[in-house]
Amino acid sequence: MAPSLDGHVFKRLDNLVERSRIFPNEPIDRKIYRILCDPDLLEFAYNNIKSKPGNMTPGISPETLDGMAKDTLTQIARSLEDESFQFKPGRRI
């Protein structure tokens, strides 16, 4: 994965990928949702999409991905953990 953001989450993801390659027919026995709730993974994902064209275009609300703070990612991670996260509506074209 990304050496710039090293941490336990990325090691766990690498382990999951490797296990899936070695045992392609076995069910995934890792707690994937727990990995998805980690703020480090959310930061990694944010850094991968923030500079894509269109991500700075406001949708229904005036909010964009520009300048999302670490605190915001931590709040999103918490709301994912307690299952209170709600997607905001998107604009249809």
Secondary structure, 3 states (H helix, E strand, C coil): CCHHHCCHHHHHHHHHHHHHHHCCCCCCCCCHHHHHCCHHHHHHHHHHHCCCCCCCCCCCCCCCCCCCCHHHHHHHHHHHHCCCCCCCCCCCC
